[in-house]
């Protein structure tokens, strides 16, 4: 893929550079310089053990924080200031989730990350380099880098024969520091220098504000001719592009390069003690449980349909939106479904919304649903009766915590915790008798503790008791089937950010979720009735 580097938007050293891809995407890029006394400078990495028994490295900023606490001989470390609800215990070398109390093993490695470079780099040195035997590495990343470097060198050699000789580069003053880099081979990269430091000598003088950026490949910051203009025609532009590609590789060989990480969502609030957790005012209790549905003797589908419909003697000449046959003709389910007393030509009108259908079509629709005694108009979605869902058994907890959501600085927060265990699907589920999974539980959700937030909570409790919050289906995120998924009632699962769209601030969320609850037949008027 064709890639080129553009100069910084501002002239200060260390400004972000932007990569322009063939599709026009612009992304910020930066490189990080770590102090030799920090964890990356010492080649230290902290890792945690995942569910598969493999070890996963923490992000670099977390590694530095953990290492600092470890060197100061702190017994434990709270990572909530970095947006994670974990505690690190150095005595047992473990990590504990503050919400679930689950512990994982922790370890400290000394043979990875960014080794300090010492010694001079030979001119033939390239990155990535092979083992001490001199054989190049055969991994995909090394092959890609080596092939790119070879192509770059070929272009440079071709253009060097055509381009005029470049002016000599300025030499360091006699007796001054050589400015060469030193290399200490890494146990992981076999000599790849990912953190570089100049040899002993006076520090580089600070650059005055507003001065143009110095070239990283030229001592003293002297600019290379033609390097700052990618719009030049012909060979000069090719030379400039090739020089930039070579500069990227040289930068990887001698300097620490770190792609800018996307900001992480803040999913959980700071730790809360049990004494600070309070009941929600105006909402009785702090917990609701749902048990496995006990199947009662099913009501006759014909009786349910007739309860909400009025018979129409002279139906209009229009389509029935269930079977798509004309209302003046027989139902499309004639011969497919037979019920005593339900003739295929009978037509009825729903009481509140007035939409008309074949009686047999509505009987067929009800028989294919949850058969809970309620009926939903297929045209306007009006609900007749009390709609219930297929949510598996579980527990819903709710309480106040003394922290504020973004956009609600003057109010505390209502925290809702849903917990559903794995189990076996019942007759109302897609695959009765088959096991279903429940990923990501317990799930934490948040509402502001104001009048509208408490109203939403009361209706969510009603929806939970009617088994409407979750259902069993296929996950849109992972594609896994036979798993517990949300059921068209959106929740806010980010506490301190809104990076995924599931957090705050969101001025329209409370109104939107009230509309979604109404669409499920859950409203304040119905709840009081």
N, C-alpha and C positions, 0 to 999 in steps of 0.2 A: 504494500500500500504506500503510495507516495506521501511523504511527510516532510514538512519543512519547519524550521524554527523561525519565529519572528522576533524582532528586537523588543525590549521591554517598552511598555507604554510610557513609563517614566524613567528618568535617568539615574535613579539611585541604584546602587549595587544591591543585588538580592531581590529585585522586583520580580513579580511573576512574569514568565514568558508564556506565550500561547502557541499551541500546536495547531496548525491548520491541516485538516485531513481532506481527502479527495472529495468527500461528500459535503464539505463546507462547515463541518462541526468545529467549534472553537472550545477548547478546554484549558483551564488554568494548570500550569505546571510550576513546580518550585523544587529547590533542593535544600536540604537541611544540613547544617554544620553542627556536629555535636562536640561538646567539650571532652577532652581526653579523659577527664575524671568521671564522666557520666557512664551509665551502663553500656551504651553502644561504643563509647570510646575504649572501654575495657574489654569489649567482646563478650558482654554478659547478656543473656536472654532468660526471661522468666516464662515458664510454660505451665499450662493446666491440662489435666487429663480429661479427654472427652468420653462419651458413652462407649465408643468402640475400643477404648484402651490406648488410643493414639494420643500424642502430645501436641498441643496447639500453642503457638507463641502468642503472647499478649502484644497489643500494639505498642509501638516504641515509646509513646508518651507514658503509657501505663508501666512499661518495664522500668523506665527511669524513676517514676514515683515509688514503685515497689523497692527498687534497689536503694534509693535514698533512705527509706524507712528501715530497710534491712541493715544498712551500714550504721545507722544511728541506734541499732539494737532495740527498736520498738517491738513490743510483744505482738502487736496486731496493727492492721491498717484498714481504714474505712475508705472504700473507693466511691462513695456516694458523691463526693465533690467532682468526680469525673463523669458522673451520669450513670453509674453502675451500682446496683444494690447488692454489693458483695463485701464481705469482710475477709481479709487475709490474716491467717494465723501462722506466724513464723515458727512457733514452738513445734506445732504438728505438721507444718508445711502443707497447709490445706486452705481451700477457698470455700466460704459458706455463703449461700444465697440467703439474704435476710428475709425474703418473703416465704420461701419454701423450706428453709432450714437445711437444704441439701448441701452436702459437702463433697468436694472434689480434691484429688491430690494435686500438689503443687511441686514444681522443681525449679532449680536454678542451674543454668548451663553456662559454661565458660568458653565454649569452643565455637560460638556462632556469632552472628551479627556483624558489626563493623569493626574489624581489627585496625589498630593504629599502624600506619605505614612507617617503615624505617628503612634507610639505605637508598641508594640511587637506582632509578628505573632504567634498564638498558633500552636502547632505541628500538630493539626488536621486540620489546615486551608488548603483548597485546592482551586484551580482555575479551572474554574469559580465557584464562590460561589453563593448561593441563596440569597434571601432577608433576612431581619433581623430576620424573623421567623425561619431560619435555613433550610428551604425546598430548595432542589437543583433546579436549573433552568432546564426547560424542553426543551430549544431550541436545535437545531441540533448540534451546535458547542459545547455546554456544554456536551451533551450526548456523543459526539465523544471523547472529552477530558477526561471525567470521565471514559468511557469504556477503553480508552488507559491506563489511570493511574491504573485502577484496574488490567488490564492484566500485566502491568509492575510490580506492587506490588506482584502479584502472582508468577511471574518468580523469582523476587528477594527473596521471601520467600522460594521458592523451592531450589534455589541455596545457600541460606544462611545456610541451614541445611547441605549441602555438603562441602561448602568452609570452609577453616580454618579461625579462627577469625582474623579480621584486626587489625593492631597495633593501639593503642590509638592515637587520634588526639591531636595535641598540644593545650594547654589551654592558654587563654590570661593571661598576667602577673597580679599579684594581684594589685587591685586598678586601673587597666586600664579600658578602655571603654568596655562595654559589647558587642558592635557590633551588637546588636539586631536591627531589623527593626521595624518601627512603621507604623500603618495602619490607614488611615482615609477613611471611607466608601465613595464610589462614588455613586452619584444619578443614574448613568447609569448602572454601573456594580455591584452595591450593595456590594461594598467592594473589588472588584478586584483591586489589587495594580499594576498599570501599570507604575508607576514611583517611584523608591525607593531611599531613602537617608539614610545613617548611622546616628545613634543617635549622640548627641552632643559629641564632643571629638576631639582630634587632627586629622588632615587630614592624610590619608594613604600616607606613603613615596613613592616617585616616584620609579618606577622600572628601574634599570640600563639597558642601551641598550644591546640587545643581550641576555638578560636573558630569560629563558623559561617561557611560559605563565602560570599564576597561575590558579588554579582550581577555578571556581566561586562558588562551593558548599562547599569549605573547608576554614575556617578562616586562614588568614595569607598566603594563596596560597600554602599550603602543598598539594602535589599531592596525589590522591587516588590510591592505588595499582591496577594495571591492567587496568587503565582507558585510557592509551595512546596507546594501541595495540589492534586493531580489528582483527588481524590475528591469535590470540591465538586459539587453538582448544578447542572444548568441552565446559564444564561449564564456564570456565573463559571468553570465548568470549561472551557467553550468558549473563554473569553477567555484562561485560563491556557494551554491547549493551543496557541492561536494565537500567543500571546506567545512560547512556546517555539519554534515553527516559525520565527517571525521572528528569534528570537535565533540560531538555527542559521545562517540566511542572513547575518545581520550578522557572526557569527563567521567565516564563510567570507570575508566581504568585508574584514575587517581583521586577522584573526589566522591563524597557521599551524595548519591542522587536518590531522592525520595519523592514519589508522586504524591500530590496533594490528596489527602483522603476526604471523602465526602463527610459532611457533618453527621454525627450519629444522633438518632432520636433519643430523647430523654423519656424513657418508658415509665419510670417509677419515681415517686417522690422521695425526699430524704427519709432516713429511718424514723419511725414513729414508735414511741414506747406505748405499752398497753394502757398506761394511765392517761395518755393523751387521746386515746380513741374513745369517741362519745357516740351515743345513739343519735339518729337523725331526728330533729324535732318535728312533731306532727306525724311521724311514721312509726307505728307500733312495732316492737320487736327489732331484732338485728339479723334474722335468718329466716329463710324459707326453704323447705325441702319438698322435692317431688318424688313420689314413689312410682314403681312400675304400674302402668295403666292396667286396671282390672277391667277386662272386657265384659261389659254387661250384655244382656240379651239385646241384640240389635233391634232397633225399631224398624218397622216396616217402611221401606223407602217410599212406597206410595202414600202412606199416612203423613210422612214428613213433608213431601212435596205438596200435598193437598192442603196442609196447614198454612202454607205461605202463598198459595195461588188462588185466583178466582177464575172460574170457568168462563170462557169466551164462546158465545154461541155463533157469532158471525165474525170470524177472524179476517183481517185484511189480507190482501194478496201480496205478501212480502215474504222474505226469506226467514226461516228459523236459523239463527246464527249458530246453533249446535250441529244440526244435521245438514244445513244448507239446502233443505227442500223447502218448497213453498208451504206456508201455513195452511193454505186451503187444501193441500194434499196430505197424504199419510206421512207419518214420521219416517225418517231414513232408518230408524232402528226396527222397523217392522220386519219380522222374521228373524231378527237377531236377539231381541229381548222380548220376553213374554211375561206379562203380569196380569193377574185376574182383575178385571174391572177397569183396566187402562187400555182403552182402544187407541190405536195408532193415529187416528185423526183428531183426537181430543186436543184442544189448545187452551192454555191458561195464561193469566196475567199476574205477575208478581205484585204484591200489595203496595209496597212503597215506591218502587221505581217505575212500575208500569210496563216493563218489557215483557214481550209475549214469546212463548215457546211451546213446542209440542210437549204434552205432559209426559209422554214416554221418553222424550229426550232428556228431560230433567231427572226422571227416575234413573236413567242410565248414567248421567253425570254424577248423581249422588252415590250410586252403587260403586262407582270407581274411585270415590274419595275416601275421607276419613270416617265417614258414617257416624258422625258424632251428634246428629240431630240438628245441625245447622245447614244452611243453604246459602251459596254465594252466587249472585247474578253474574253470568259470564260476560255480560256487556259492560256494566258500570261498576262491577265488583262490590255492590251493596251486599251486606251480610245480614242474613235473617237467622235469628237464634244466636247462640253462643258458640263461636268458632273455637275449636281446640286444635292443637298440633300434634306432632309426633316426637317431641323432644324426649331424649332418654332421661332416666332418673338422675338426680343430682342435687346440688345445694347452692343456694344464692345467699351471700352475706352482704350487708351494707352498713356503713358507719361513717362518722365524720372524722376527718384528720385535720390537724392544725396547719395546713399549707394551702396556698392559693394557686389557682390555675392562671395561666397567661390570659389576660383580658378580664379577669375577675379578682383584682388585687385586694379588694375589701371584703371578700367572702372566703370562708373555709371551703373545703372540698368534700364531696360525698364520694366515697370509694365503694365500688361494687365488685365483689369477688365471686365469679362463677366457677364451680368445680363439678365436672362430670367425669366419672371413671369409665374405663372401657367395659364392654358388656356384650350381650348377645341380642341381636335384632329381634323385635317382636313381630306379630302378624301385621302391624300397621306400617312396618318399615319396608324398604325396597327388597331386601333379601332375608326373609324370616329364617331364624335359626343360625345365621352366619354371624361371626364375631365382627364388631365394629370397633374402630380405634377412636381415641379422644386425645388429639395433639394439642399441646400448648396450654393445658390446664394446670393450675387454676389461672383463669384469665381476669386481669384487673382492668376495670373501666372507671371513668371519672365524670362527675357532674358538679357544677357549681352549687353551693348551698344557698340558693335564693328561691324565691317563690316558684318560678317556672322549673328550676332544677328539681325541687321536691315534688312538683306535680309529675314530671317525667319519671321520677323514681317510683311513685305510687302506681303509675300505669305500667312500668316495667315489671313491678312485682305481680300485677294482675296478669300480664303477658306470660311471665314465668310460670305462674300457677296454672295457666291454660296451655302450657307447653308450646309456646310460640317463639321463644327466643332462639332456640337451636333446632336443628333437624339432622337427619342422617342423609348424606349424599356424597357428591364428589367435590373436593376442594378446588377452588379456582386458583389457589396459590401453588399447590404442589401437584395437583392432578390426581391425588389419591382418592380412591373410591371407598365407600363403606366407612366413612369417617364423620365425626361430628362437625358441622359447619354452621355458620350464622344463617338466620332465616329472615332476611329482608328487613331487619330492624337494626340500624347502624348504631354502633357504640364507639366512644372515644377511648382508645387504649393507650394513647401517648399522654403522659402527665405534663411534661414541661416543654413540649415542642409540637410542631405540626408539619414535620418533614414528610410524612407518608399520607397526610390528609386525614389521619385518625387522631388528631389532637387539637389543641387550642392555640391561639384564638380562632374562633369560628362563630361569627355573629349569627348565622342562620341555622346552626345545628339544632338547637332546642326546638325551634319551630318545625324543622324538617323531621325530626324524630317523632314529634307529636302527630304529624301527618302520616308517617309510616305506621304508627300504632293505631291510628284511626282506620287505616286501610286494612288492618288485621282485625278490626272489630273491637278494639280496645280504646275507649274514650272515657272521659270523666263522667259523662252522663250515663253511659252504659255501666260503668263500675259502681255507681251509686244505686243503680236500679236493682 
